Amino acid sequence: MNETILEMRNISKTFPGTRALDKVFFSAQKAEIRGLVGENGAGKSTLVKILAGAYQPDNGEILLWGKRVNIANPHIAQELGISMVYQEPRLISYLDVAENVFLGQEPYLKFGFIDSQSIYSKTVKLLNELNVNINPRAKIYELNVSEQRIVEIVKALASNAKIVIMDEPTSSLDLQETQRLFDVLRSLKSQGITSIYISHRLEEVFQMVDRVTVLRDGKIVGTLESEEMDRSTLVKMMVGRSLNLVFPEKGKSRGGEKILSVRGLTRKGVLHNVNLCAYRREILGIAGLVGSGRTELARCIFGLDPIDEGEIYINGIRIDVNHKPKKAIKCGTVFVTEDRIGEGLIGLLSVRENITLPILHRVSRFKFIVKKREKRETEKVVKDLDIRVSNIDQRMSSLSGGNQQKAIIGKWLSLNPQLVILDEPTRGIDVGAKTEIHHLIRELCNRGVPVVMISSELPEILGMSDRIIVMSEGCIVAELASDEATEEKIIAFATHSFP
């Protein structure tokens, strides 16, 4: 349609000690899926939060349909037709779909009563426009993550949004759910609505966007049309150098010593008679759709969730059925959770305090923390994993996603574990940090530590794993050697769709 509806000109933004955006120009056309990529800390979120009214720029101007606007707050952004779908769902779990869609913009009858009938009929109409079959009376907690994402998009449409910003919308979705969201994006495009799409998954960028702009260190590096995009060019623009995009070379021989053995593990309604082993010098990949039981299996092994039946052996030591994480850690097992913000770190504490949490016994004397020991241990982890911080007393929440993830992995590695369980180790981090973590995992494995790795990204599972287990509905449905595994086979097993 080639009608420019958004222009952001000369946008700059500075936070204490950080130049987040430096004279950025960004535009979007009507009915365009507009990509925005860059490493963590490049300024993507800052730019779109300025557009959504959450931040105010230090300099620059924003034009909508050729007219200069002042977006002083999110309410004004909404009135101007701009809505944002954040990386983490922002819905109220115990309200239903329609109540969430019209929350804050409810139609009223006489005498101040909410027009409930109108809410539900309008929600159904909006869902139908997107070809989505979701019950408008279903509670949000009853929906899966992709359905919650769609509800947020419907909420944006209910406010007559003409520009919908999506920040990492597929970070918690599996392949099927991602494709469902893509269908919704295409439907928005057909209705003349513009989408601004932020993602670290470059395959999605190639598949969906019409144009992509690259940010690096708060500055625009360039904009590519869809036909100009290729992975190596885009990555070089993002990180400022060429990256070896091939996964680390796999070990030529596996150790043979069994470190983890799980026998008949059952948790009613969740896991059913699961049997698996992990061997020294091996990366065991666990694949499957969201809800297949992958995360629940990891949590049960580590002792976070209860078990009804089964046996777990770590280094030949039998673990009690309902053991606690303290016992697993004592046996040499560590677990990096998929929920980095909610469970993996304490954002208000410093990098130093987060990294030394598992080793307080090593940095303390007579139950008092010895600052010199704490500093020495932290600096070693920061150096070994190349965690980019201004100083070790920097607040953990201020780090980029990739550096947060490296710090979380580093704090557990300081325990010198015998078994490492990683749940979505590269979710929501940029391509540069992802490459570093992949090499860290392979190096760990080559040192003799087995790694159990859960990932929703099939290229990552195939590129990193020496052996792959596929889960579906709480059961292991297939075990594949790395040289025989393909994306098609994994999906077929995960969905029970073999011909």
N, C-alpha and C positions, 0 to 999 in steps of 0.2 A: 504493500500500500504506500510505502515511501513517504508517509506523512510524519514528520518529526513532532512528537508530542512532549518530549522531555529533553531539556538541556541543563546540565550542571556545568557552570563555567567558573574556572579559576578557584575551585574549592580548596581551602586550606583549613587544617585543624591541628592544634597542638594540645597535648596533654602534658602534665608535669614531666619534664625530662624526655618527652617523645614527640617527634614531628610525625603525626599519624598520616596526614595528607598534605601534599605540597603542590598547589596549583593544578588541581585535577580537572580535566574536561571529560564529560561523559554525556552521551545522548542515547535516546531510544526512540524507535518509530512505532506507529500504531500497529497492533497485531503482530509484534515481533517477540520472539523468545531471545532475550538478550543475555549473553553469558558474561560473567565477571569472575575472573580467577586470579590466583596469586597464592604465595606461601602464607602460612599463618603469620599475622602481624604485618601483612602487606598494606592493609588499610581498607579491605573490602567491606567489612562489617561497619566500620566507621562511616564510610561513604553512604551506604544504604540507610544507616540509622539517621544520618542527616536528612536524607530524603524522606524518611518516615517520621521526622519530627522529634526523635529521641535525643539527638544532639543538635547543637547550633554551630554553624561554621564560623571560623574566625574571619574568613574573607570569602568572597565569591558570591555568585547569584544563581538562583534556580528559576528556570522558565518552564511553565506548563502551557502547551498550546500557544506558545509565543508570548505569553504574558508573564512578567516577573511576579513571583509569589514569595511570601515570607511564611515558612512552615515552622511556626513557633513551638508547636507541640504535636503529639500524635493525633489529637482530636482534629486539629486543623488539617493534617495530612489526610485523614479519613474523609473529611468534608470535601477535599480537593480530588478525591478518587484514588488515593494511594493507600494500600494495605500491605502489611508485612506478615509473612508466615515464618516464624523463628525456627531455629534448629530443634529446640525442644518444644513439644506441644504446650500451648498456653490455654487449655480448656479447663472447665470445672467438672471434675470426674462424676459428681453425683447429680449433675443436671443432665437432661437428655439432649439429643442432637439439636432439636429445634430451639430449645431454651438457650443453648450456647450460641447458636447462629444469630439470634436476635438479642443477645444479652447487651444491654446498654442502648438498644435502638428498638425497643418493644413498641408495637402499635397499641394504641389505647382506645377503649370505648368511652362512653360517657361516664361521668362520676369517677374517673381515674382507674377503672379496671383494665387490666391487660387483655387484649383481644387474642386469646389463646387459639381460637379457631383459625384466625388469620396467620398466626405464627406457623402453625403446622401446615396449612395449605401452601403458604409461600415457600416453606422449606422443601416440601415435596416438589414444587415447581422448579426450584433451583437445582435439586438433585437430579431431576429428570433432564434438565438442560445439559448436565454434564454426563448423562447416561450412567448414573451411579445408583446402585440399588442398596441404599442404607435406610434402615427404619428410623424415621425422624423422632420416634419415642424411645429409642434405645439410649440407655445411659452411656456416657462417654467411657466409663471403665469397662463396659462390655465390648468395646470396639478394639480392633487391633491398631497398630501404630499407623499403618497406611490409611485406614479409614479415618483416624483422627486427623491426619494431615488433610484429607479431603474435606472434612468438616470445617477446618480452618479456612480452606479455600472458599467453601460455600459461604462462610461467614463474611469473607471479603466481598463476595459478589452481592450479598445482602445489603452491604453498605454502598452499592453501586461503584465498586472499584473499577478503575480503568487501567491502573498499573498495580500488579501484584508482585511483591518482592519475596523471593523464596531463598532462605539462607540454609544451605545444606539440607534440603527437604528429604533426601533419601538416606541419610546417615544411619538410620535405624531400620531400613527396609531391606527385605531380600529381593531377589531378582524379579519374581512375579509381582510383588507389591510395587516395585519400582516401575515396572511396565504399566501397571494400572494407573499410577500417578502420571506417567507420561501421556496416557490417553486423556486424562483430565486436562493436562497442559495443552494438548492439541485442540481440545474442545474450547478452551479459553481463547486460543489463537483464532479459531473459526468464528468466535463471537466478537472479534475485534479488540480483545483485551491484550495488553502488553504484559509480558512476564520478564522480570529480571532474575536470572537464575545463577546462584552461587553454588559451586560444587568443587570438591577436591577430586572427584572421580572423573577423570578426563574422558573416559569412554562415554559418559553421559553427555558431556559437553559436545563431543563429536556427533552424537546421535540426535541431540535435541536443538541446539541453539542455532540461530541464524547468523549472529555475529558474536564474537567474544573479545572483551577488553582485558588486558593483562595489567595488573598492578604489581609494583615491586618497590618496597621501602617507601610507600606513600606516594609514588609517582606513577603516571601512566607510561607503560613501556610501548604499548601499541595495541591496535585493534585489527583482528583478522576476520574476513568473511568466511563462511562455512567451507567454501571450496578451497580456501588457503590453509586450512588447519591440518597439521599433522603433529603427532605426539612429540617428536624430538624438537621441532620448532617451538611449540608451546611451552615445553619444559624449560628450554634454554631461555625463553623470554621471562619465565617465572622466577628462575633461580639465578640467572645471570651467568650461567655456565652450562656446558654439556654434562649430562649425567649418564652413567652407565645404567640404562633402564632394564637390563637383564637381571633377573633374580640371582643372588649369590650361587656359586656352583655348589651342587649337592655333594655330600661325602660319598666316596667310592665304596666304602664298606661300613657296615653298621656293627656296632659292638656285640651284640648278642646277649648281654646281661640284661635280665628283666628287672626294671626298676619299679614299674607300676603294674599291678594286676588287680582288675576289677572282675568279680564273679557274681553273677545273678543279682546285680544291683536293681532294686525295685523301690519306687516311691509311688504310692497309689495315685492313679490319675495323671502321673507325670512321666515316670520311667518304668520300663517293663523288661526285667530280666536282661540287663545290659552286661555284656562281657567284653573286656578289652584289655590289652597289654601295651605298655610303652617300654622301649628298649633304650639302652645307653647309646648315645651318638645318633639319635633319631629325632626327627620332627614328625609327630603324628598329627595330621590335620583332621579336624572334625568339621564336616560340611552338613548342610541341611537348611531347610527353610526356617524362617522365624517361627518359633513355637514347636520346633521338632524335638526339643529337649536337650539341645547342646549346652546351653548355659546352665540349666538345672543339673546336668551331669557333672559339670565342673564344680558347681557349688556343693554338691553332695560329696564329691571326692575331698574337697577342702574342708568340709565340716560346717559350711554355712547353712545348709538345709538338712532336715532330718531324713533318715532312710528307714524304710519299713523292713526290707530284707536285703541280704547280700553280704559279700565280704570284700574288703579293700586291703591290699598288701602294698606297702611302700618300703622298698629296700628289704623285702622279706619279712617285714614286721607287720603283723595283722593289726589293723586299726579297728577300734570299737565301732559298731554300727552307727551310733549317734555320737561320734567324737566331735570335738570342738576344733576350730582352726588352730588353737594353740598346740594340740597334739600333732596335727598335720605339719605345722611349722617345725616342731621338735623332730619329726621324722625327715625333715629336709625338703618339704614341699612348700612352694609359694604360689600365689594366685593373683594375677593382674586382672581386675574386674573390667567388664565392658563399660560400666558406669563411672567414667573417670571423675566427673564432677561430684556425683552423689556419694560414691563409695571409695574412690581411689585416692582422694587427696582432701586436705583440709585447707580450703582456699584462703582463710583469714590468717593462717600461720605462715611463717616464712619457709623458703626453700630448705634452709638448714633444719628447721623443726620437723618438716615433713620427711625428709630423707633419713633422719636419725630415729624416727619413731620405732621401727622394728628392732633397733640395736641400742636401746637406752641402757641396757646392761653393760654395753661396751664403752659407752661414753660417760658412765657414772661412777662415782666412788662414794661408798657409804650412802647410797640412794640420792646423792646430789649430782647433778649434771656438771661435768668438768668441761668448761667452754673450749679449752684447747683441744681436747679429744673430739668434741662435737665438730669443731671447725675442721680438724684434720680429716675426719671421716667424710664430711660433706664435700670438701674440696676434692677429695679423691674421686668420689662418684661424679661430680660435676666435670672434672677433667677427663675421666675415662669415657664418659658417654657424650662428651662435648655438649653439655647442657648450657645454652646461651642465657646467662643471667648477668645483670649489672653487678650484683653482689649476692652472697648467699643469704643475706637477710631480706632480700626482696620478697614481697608477698607472693605466695604460690599462684594466687588467682590472676596475677598480672602477667604471667608467662603465656606464651603462645601454646596452642594445643599440642604441638609436636614436642616442645620442651617440657610441658607438663607430663606428657606420656613417658618421655625418657627419664624424668625424675622419679616417676612412679615405678618404672621397671628398675631403675638404679637402686632405689631404697630396698627392694626385695633382693636384688643381686648381692647387696652388701652382707646378706646372711649366708653367702656361699651355698646356695640350695643344691639339692640332688635331683629335684624335679621341678620344672617350671610350667605352670598352666597359664596360658594367655588367652583371654576372651576378647576378640576384636581388637588386637594390639595396635592397628593403624587407623581405626575409625576416626574420621573427622580431622585428619592431619594432612599437611601438604605433601607434595610428591618428594621434596627433598628430605624431610624428616622421615617419611615412609621408607625411603631407600636406606637411610641410616639405621632404622630399626630392623629392617630385613637383614642387614649385614650383622647387626648385633645378635639377632636370634641365631643366625647360622654359626657365628663365632662361638656362641654359648654351646650350641650343639656339638661343634667340633672339639670343644674342650671336654666332652664326655657327658654333658648334662642333657637328658632327654627333655624335649619341649612338646607339650600338648597344646596345639594352637587351633582355636575356633575362629572362623572368619566367614563373613557373608560374601566376600569378594572372591569369586571363583578363580580369577587369574592368580590371586595371592595364594589360595589353597594349592593350586596346581604348581605354581612356581616355587613354593617353599617346602612343601611336604615330601617326605620320603615314603610315607604310607598314608592313605586317606580312608577315614571311616565316614560313611554317610548315615545320617539319622533321619527318621521320620516317625512322627507320632510317639515319641518316647522310646523307640526301638532302633537298634542298629540294623540297617537293611542291606548294607553292602560294605565290603572292605576291598580297596583297590590299591595295587602297587602304583607308584608314581608314573611309571612308564606306560601303564595301560589306562590311566585315568584321563578323561576328557570332560569338558563342560557339559556336553550332551549326555554322557553317561551319568554324571553326578545328578543332573536335573531329572533325568529319567528315573533314577532310583529314589530321589527325594520326593517325587510326585507320583510314584507308582505308575509311570506311563510308558513302560517298556512295551514295544510292539509284540 
